[in-house]
Amino acid sequence: MFKTEKYLTCGVNETIPIVLQLIMWKMVADIPIEKDYLQIFRLSGENGIQTIVHEQEQPEYRESVSFEWNEPVNQKIYVIDDGDHCTMLLAEEY
């Protein structure tokens, strides 16, 4: 899973910096257990700290990272593998 072509929506392209996109793709690649087709990311930040919480439902998984970031992003992101390709999209684009 998540080894096919990777795409992102216009919403992600316009609102999520490329560095954060790459971190999320890497977090998906590094999951140490079986991957669910739906990956959930909650981005939050304040006072120059960006936090990314990465979750999946089946099997249950949760990981988070925090780091210094000048312009923190607050957004919910989905990454979906439909078998033919993987797509990163804003939650409101689902």
C-alpha positions in Angstrom: 0.0 0.0 0.0 1.1 3.6 -0.7 3.7 2.5 -3.3 1.8 3.8 -6.4 1.9 7.3 -7.9 1.4 10.1 -5.4 -0.9 13.1 -6.1 -2.2 16.1 -4.1 -5.1 18.3 -4.6 -5.0 22.0 -5.4 -6.0 22.8 -1.9 -3.0 21.0 -0.4 -0.7 22.5 -3.1 -2.0 26.0 -2.2 -2.1 25.8 1.6 0.5 23.2 2.8 4.2 24.0 2.4 6.1 21.4 0.4 8.3 20.6 3.5 5.2 19.6 5.5 3.9 17.6 2.5 7.2 15.6 2.4 7.1 15.0 6.1 3.6 13.6 5.9 4.5 11.3 2.9 7.6 10.1 4.9 5.4 9.4 8.0 3.1 7.2 5.9 6.1 5.4 4.4 7.6 4.8 7.9 4.5 3.2 9.6 5.9 0.1 11.3 2.6 -1.9 11.1 0.1 -2.7 8.3 -1.2 0.4 6.6 -4.8 1.3 6.4 -6.0 2.8 3.1 -6.9 6.1 4.9 -4.2 8.1 6.8 -5.2 11.1 8.9 -3.0 14.0 9.7 -3.9 16.8 12.1 -1.6 19.8 11.7 -1.6 22.4 14.5 0.7 25.1 15.6 1.3 28.1 17.7 4.2 30.2 19.0 6.5 28.9 16.2 6.0 25.2 16.9 4.4 23.0 14.3 2.8 19.7 15.4 1.8 16.9 13.1 -0.4 14.1 14.6 -0.6 11.1 12.3 -3.3 8.4 12.8 -5.0 5.5 11.2 -8.0 3.5 12.4 -7.3 -0.1 11.4 -5.0 -1.3 12.8 -4.9 1.5 15.3 -1.8 3.7 15.0 -0.8 7.2 16.3 2.4 9.1 16.0 3.2 12.8 16.5 6.1 15.1 15.8 6.7 18.7 16.8 9.3 21.1 15.5 10.1 24.7 15.1 8.3 26.3 12.2 7.9 30.0 11.4 4.4 29.8 10.0 2.5 27.0 11.7 -0.4 25.4 9.7 -3.7 24.4 11.3 -5.4 21.9 9.0 -6.7 18.3 8.8 -5.3 16.3 5.9 -6.2 12.9 4.5 -4.0 10.6 2.5 -5.9 7.9 0.6 -4.6 4.9 -1.3 -7.3 3.7 -3.7 -5.1 1.0 -5.2 -4.3 2.9 -8.4 -2.8 6.0 -6.8 -2.3 7.8 -3.5 -3.9 11.2 -3.0 -3.2 13.9 -0.3 -6.2 16.2 0.2 -7.6 18.7 2.7 -10.4 17.2 4.9 -12.9 19.6 3.4 -12.0 18.4 -0.1 -13.1 14.8 0.8 
